[in-house]
Amino acid sequence: MAKSSKATQKGGSAVSPLAPKAFPKLPPLAGVRLSTTAAGVRYAQRTDVLLALLAPGTQVAGVFTTSRTASAPVLWCQANLKGGEANNRQARVLVVNSGNANAFTGRIGQEGVRAIAEEAAAVARCRASEVFMASTGVIGEPLPEQKIVKVLSRLVGEGAAGNWRAAADAIMTTDTYAKGATATAMIDGVKVTINGIAKGSGMIAPDMATMLSFVFTDANLPASVLQECLSAGVGPSFNSITVDSDTSTSDTLMLFATAKGGKHTAIAKASDKKLTEFRRALDGVLLDLALQVVKDGEGAHKLVRIEVSGAETDAAAKRIGMSIANSPLVKTAIAAGDANWGRVVMAVGKAGEAADRDKLKISFGNHVVAEKGMRAAKYSEAAATKAVSGREVVIAVDIGLGQGKARVWTCDLTHAYIDINGSYRS
């Protein structure tokens, strides 16, 4: 049964009006067993630890925050990936906790990560370098790692193949709904499956990937191929969204391949044409999850798509698009259904990219609001207002100088964002 906008999630917040009608049906995936529990990391009786037990030989790739104050789990994962061979980086266990980011916790935070990794390795009978971790929640609070350590043995024993919804629930913080996506693809005539989950609602302006997202496939692909596919797929998906312009200390996106699905031809390069359908499906899963994050932006009521064309380069178009998407003035106007196109003009001008007043054209939906250096001759306040009043809003900007283009997404900015973040630690 679909949830209404008045429904609540586990933390008590109203479910976003942009939420999907239901969590998708993610099928069991060979080589992945999932288990969750309430360990009391921050709140009592709230599911807050996820463990994924992966088949021996599972290959792994990842992209992470570029924050200079990255969390201890991020640093651990990056070190593990750098330490393995490019074509054979293996993972056996993924441990994720919510409620505490284990960021800016100094040596204590690093020691906590190692304690969890060593215990997980012991109970899963693997190397600590095959254990990957992620944490999300409050920054600067010491992680009570022993609460996690003591549940790991039980979680390894309780893993089940179909616990995708429980897994997505366990990693939420201020999220109002669980996020998941699935797709299938053919690799040289053999069907493989891709399942993914994500969390994210605030502190969303990725500069690598997303807040936390974990994608799994039963395809047989080496780590180097996974890494190339993931690094390429993140650009038009997670790196093209923003909620509040703030890049998290904990952003982590990981891709695991168990090789336990149908037996297909060996793939040695990401450019292999046999991988075309898989890459398209993976990109679709990444975009699906990224857009679910934006739709769950803290306090959001509207999804905003910004299309930029005519810039000098694609990179310039992306910077202009993000300037618009991150503008509090643009976002609050959209929240109020105010067709204040002058704020878009402002955001284009401050982006630091080439722009010409007389060549610039701005549209809200299909209605042109500004062109030729001034308000459009056929401007209609009623039409412009209608274009920014629905649940989904499209802003198109033609710079008129070149062939560069980009598409980015954001959400509106409402007073609820202040309510959520003003009391986040209380």
C-alpha positions in Angstrom: 0.0 0.0 0.0 1.4 3.4 -1.0 2.4 5.8 1.8 0.8 9.2 1.9 2.8 12.4 2.6 1.5 12.2 6.1 3.0 8.9 6.9 6.1 8.8 9.1 9.4 7.0 9.0 11.3 5.4 11.9 12.5 8.7 13.3 9.1 10.3 13.2 9.5 12.7 10.3 6.7 12.9 7.7 7.5 10.9 4.6 8.5 13.1 1.6 5.6 13.8 -0.8 8.0 12.9 -3.6 8.6 9.4 -2.2 8.0 6.4 -4.5 4.8 4.5 -3.9 6.6 1.5 -2.5 10.0 0.1 -2.0 11.0 -1.8 -5.2 11.2 -5.6 -5.2 14.9 -6.4 -5.2 15.4 -10.1 -5.9 17.8 -12.3 -4.0 21.3 -11.9 -5.5 23.7 -14.9 -5.5 26.7 -14.4 -3.3 25.1 -11.7 -1.0 23.6 -12.4 2.4 22.2 -9.5 4.4 21.4 -9.1 8.1 20.5 -6.1 10.4 20.1 -5.4 14.0 19.5 -2.6 16.6 22.8 -2.2 18.4 22.0 1.0 20.2 24.7 3.0 18.3 22.8 6.2 19.1 19.1 5.3 19.7 17.6 2.4 21.6 15.5 0.0 19.7 16.3 1.4 16.3 17.8 -0.7 13.5 21.3 0.8 13.0 23.7 -1.9 11.8 23.8 -3.6 8.5 26.2 -6.5 7.6 26.5 -7.9 4.1 28.3 -11.2 3.9 29.8 -11.7 0.4 30.9 -14.8 -1.4 34.7 -15.5 -1.5 36.3 -13.8 -4.4 33.8 -11.0 -4.6 35.4 -8.0 -6.4 35.0 -4.4 -5.2 35.3 -0.9 -6.4 34.5 2.4 -4.7 34.4 6.2 -4.9 34.4 8.4 -1.9 34.1 12.0 -0.6 36.8 14.5 -1.5 36.3 16.2 1.8 39.6 16.9 3.6 37.9 15.9 6.8 36.9 12.4 5.7 35.6 9.9 8.2 37.6 7.0 9.6 35.6 4.4 7.6 36.2 6.3 4.4 40.0 6.3 5.0 39.9 2.6 5.9 38.1 1.7 2.7 40.4 3.8 0.6 43.4 2.2 2.1 42.0 -1.3 1.4 41.3 -0.5 -2.2 44.8 1.0 -2.7 46.4 -2.0 -1.1 44.9 -4.6 -3.4 45.8 -5.5 -7.0 43.9 -3.4 -9.6 42.4 -6.6 -11.1 41.7 -8.4 -7.9 40.5 -6.3 -5.0 38.4 -8.6 -2.9 35.6 -8.0 -0.3 34.0 -10.5 2.0 32.2 -8.3 4.5 30.5 -4.9 4.4 29.5 -3.3 7.8 27.5 -0.1 7.9 26.2 1.7 10.9 23.8 4.7 11.2 23.6 7.2 14.1 27.3 8.0 14.3 29.5 9.1 11.4 32.8 8.3 13.1 34.2 11.5 11.6 36.5 13.9 13.3 37.1 11.4 16.0 40.9 11.2 15.8 42.9 8.1 16.7 39.9 6.8 18.7 37.8 6.6 15.5 40.6 4.8 13.6 41.0 2.3 16.4 37.2 1.7 16.4 37.2 0.9 12.7 40.1 -1.5 13.1 38.4 -3.2 16.1 35.2 -3.7 14.0 37.2 -4.9 10.9 39.3 -7.4 12.9 36.2 -8.9 14.6 34.3 -9.1 11.3 37.3 -10.8 9.7 37.5 -13.3 12.5 33.9 -14.3 12.4 33.7 -14.3 8.6 37.1 -16.1 8.3 38.7 -13.6 6.0 41.4 -10.9 6.1 40.7 -7.5 7.7 41.6 -6.0 4.3 38.5 -7.7 2.9 36.2 -5.9 5.3 34.7 -2.6 4.2 32.8 -0.1 6.3 30.7 3.0 6.3 29.2 5.1 9.0 26.6 7.9 8.9 25.2 10.2 11.5 26.5 12.8 13.9 30.1 14.1 13.4 32.5 14.4 16.2 31.0 11.9 18.6 33.2 8.9 19.5 31.8 5.7 17.9 30.7 3.1 20.5 32.4 0.4 18.5 32.0 -2.3 21.1 28.2 -2.2 20.6 28.9 -3.1 16.9 31.6 -5.6 17.6 29.4 -7.7 19.9 26.7 -8.2 17.3 28.9 -9.2 14.4 29.0 -12.9 15.1 25.3 -13.1 15.2 24.8 -11.0 12.1 27.2 -13.3 10.1 25.1 -16.3 11.1 21.7 -14.6 10.4 22.4 -13.4 6.9 19.6 -14.0 4.3 19.5 -13.4 0.6 16.4 -11.3 0.4 16.8 -8.7 3.2 17.1 -5.7 0.9 14.3 -3.6 2.5 15.7 -4.2 6.0 19.2 -3.3 4.8 18.0 0.0 3.3 16.1 0.8 6.5 19.2 0.2 8.7 21.3 2.8 7.0 18.8 5.7 7.2 19.3 8.8 9.4 17.0 11.7 8.5 15.8 9.9 5.5 12.0 9.6 5.3 11.9 6.5 3.2 14.2 3.5 2.3 15.9 3.7 -1.1 16.5 0.8 -3.4 16.8 0.1 -7.1 17.3 -3.0 -9.3 17.9 -3.9 -12.9 19.0 -6.8 -15.1 21.3 -6.8 -18.1 22.7 -9.3 -20.6 26.4 -9.9 -20.8 27.1 -11.9 -24.0 23.7 -13.6 -23.8 23.8 -14.3 -20.0 21.4 -12.4 -17.7 22.9 -10.7 -14.6 21.3 -8.7 -11.9 22.2 -5.4 -10.2 20.7 -4.4 -6.9 21.4 -1.2 -5.0 20.4 0.7 -1.8 21.2 4.2 -0.7 20.7 6.7 2.1 20.8 10.4 2.0 18.6 13.4 2.8 20.7 16.3 4.0 24.4 17.3 3.7 24.1 16.4 0.0 26.4 17.9 -2.5 28.5 15.0 -3.6 31.9 15.6 -5.1 32.6 11.9 -5.9 29.5 9.8 -5.3 26.7 9.8 -2.8 26.2 9.9 0.9 26.1 6.1 1.3 25.2 3.8 -1.5 26.0 0.1 -2.0 25.4 -1.6 -5.3 25.8 -5.4 -5.9 25.8 -7.6 -9.0 26.2 -11.3 -9.6 28.2 -10.6 -12.7 31.8 -11.9 -13.0 33.8 -8.7 -13.4 37.3 -7.8 -12.2 37.8 -4.9 -9.9 39.5 -2.8 -12.5 36.5 -3.0 -14.8 34.1 -2.3 -11.9 36.1 0.7 -10.9 36.0 2.2 -14.4 32.3 1.6 -14.8 31.6 3.1 -11.4 33.8 6.1 -11.9 32.1 6.9 -15.2 28.6 6.2 -13.9 28.8 8.5 -11.0 29.3 11.7 -13.0 25.8 12.1 -14.5 24.1 10.6 -11.4 25.4 11.2 -7.9 27.7 14.0 -8.9 24.9 15.8 -10.6 22.7 16.2 -7.5 22.6 18.6 -4.6 20.2 19.3 -1.7 22.0 21.9 0.3 25.5 22.4 -1.2 27.2 20.6 1.7 29.6 17.7 0.9 29.5 15.1 3.6 32.6 13.7 5.4 31.2 10.2 4.9 30.2 10.0 1.2 30.7 6.4 0.1 29.6 4.5 -3.0 30.7 0.9 -3.5 30.1 -1.7 -6.2 30.5 -5.4 -5.5 30.6 -8.2 -8.0 30.1 -11.7 -6.6 30.6 -13.7 -9.9 27.8 -16.1 -8.6 25.3 -15.5 -11.4 25.1 -17.1 -14.8 28.5 -17.9 -16.4 29.3 -15.4 -19.1 32.3 -14.6 -21.2 35.3 -13.2 -19.2 35.5 -9.4 -19.5 38.9 -7.8 -19.2 38.1 -4.2 -20.2 35.3 -1.8 -19.4 35.3 -0.8 -23.1 34.3 -4.3 -24.2 31.1 -4.1 -26.3 29.7 -7.1 -24.5 29.5 -4.9 -21.4 27.4 -2.1 -23.1 24.0 -3.3 -21.7 25.4 -3.9 -18.2 26.9 -0.4 -18.1 23.6 1.1 -19.2 21.8 -0.8 -16.5 24.3 0.2 -13.9 24.0 3.8 -14.9 20.2 3.5 -14.6 20.5 2.1 -11.1 22.9 4.8 -10.0 20.6 7.6 -11.4 17.5 6.0 -9.8 19.2 6.0 -6.4 20.6 9.5 -6.8 17.2 11.0 -7.7 15.6 9.2 -4.7 18.1 11.0 -2.5 17.1 14.4 -4.0 13.4 13.6 -3.7 14.1 12.9 0.0 15.9 16.2 0.5 15.3 17.4 4.0 12.0 19.3 4.0 11.7 19.0 0.2 8.4 19.2 -1.6 9.6 19.7 -5.2 12.1 18.0 -7.5 13.9 20.5 -9.7 15.7 19.6 -12.9 18.1 22.1 -14.4 19.0 21.9 -18.0 22.0 24.0 -19.2 22.9 24.3 -22.8 25.0 26.6 -25.0 27.9 26.9 -22.5 31.5 27.0 -23.7 32.1 23.4 -22.4 30.3 20.7 -20.6 32.3 21.4 -17.5 31.2 25.1 -17.7 27.6 24.0 -18.1 27.8 21.8 -15.1 29.2 24.6 -12.9 26.4 27.0 -14.1 23.8 24.3 -13.4 25.2 23.7 -9.9 25.3 27.4 -9.2 21.6 27.6 -9.9 20.8 24.4 -8.1 22.7 25.5 -4.9 21.2 29.0 -4.8 19.1 29.4 -1.6 17.3 32.3 -3.4 16.3 30.1 -6.4 15.3 27.2 -4.1 13.1 29.2 -1.8 11.4 30.9 -4.8 10.6 27.4 -6.1 9.3 26.4 -2.7 6.9 29.3 -2.7 5.8 28.8 -6.3 7.3 32.2 -7.1 8.5 32.6 -10.8 11.4 34.8 -9.8 13.5 34.3 -12.9 15.8 37.1 -11.9 17.3 34.8 -9.3 18.3 32.4 -12.0 20.0 35.3 -13.9 21.9 36.0 -10.7 23.0 32.4 -10.3 24.2 32.2 -13.9 26.2 35.4 -13.4 27.9 34.3 -10.2 29.0 30.9 -11.6 32.3 32.3 -12.9 31.7 31.0 -16.4 31.3 32.9 -19.6 27.9 34.4 -20.2 26.4 37.1 -22.4 23.4 39.0 -21.2 21.9 39.4 -24.7 22.4 35.7 -25.7 21.0 34.2 -22.5 17.6 32.5 -22.6 15.8 31.2 -19.5 12.7 29.0 -19.5 10.5 27.7 -16.7 9.0 24.5 -18.2 8.0 25.2 -21.8 7.5 28.9 -21.0 10.3 31.4 -22.0 10.7 33.9 -19.2 13.8 35.9 -20.3 15.8 36.3 -23.5 17.7 39.0 -25.5 18.8 40.7 -22.4 15.4 41.3 -20.8 12.1 39.8 -19.8 10.7 37.8 -22.7 8.3 39.7 -25.0 5.6 37.0 -24.5 6.2 36.5 -20.8 3.2 35.4 -18.8 3.2 35.6 -15.0 0.4 33.0 -14.9 2.2 30.6 -17.1 5.6 31.0 -15.4 3.9 30.6 -11.9 2.2 27.4 -13.1 5.5 26.0 -14.3 7.1 26.3 -10.9 4.1 25.2 -8.8 4.0 21.5 -9.4 5.9 18.7 -7.7 8.4 18.6 -10.5 10.0 21.8 -11.9 12.2 22.2 -15.0 14.5 25.2 -15.4 16.2 25.5 -18.8 19.1 27.9 -19.4 20.6 28.4 -22.8 23.9 30.3 -22.5 24.1 30.8 -26.3 27.9 30.7 -26.5 28.9 27.1 -27.4 28.0 23.4 -27.4 28.5 22.6 -23.7 25.5 21.1 -21.8 24.7 19.5 -18.5 21.8 18.3 -16.5 21.6 18.6 -12.7 18.9 18.0 -10.0 18.1 19.7 -6.8 15.0 20.2 -4.6 13.3 23.2 -3.1 14.3 24.8 0.2 11.5 25.0 2.8 11.4 26.0 6.5 11.3 22.3 7.4 15.0 22.1 6.5 15.7 24.5 9.3 13.5 22.6 11.7 15.3 19.3 10.9 18.8 20.6 11.1 18.3 23.0 14.0 17.4 20.1 16.2 19.5 17.3 14.6 21.6 16.6 17.7 18.8 16.9 20.3 
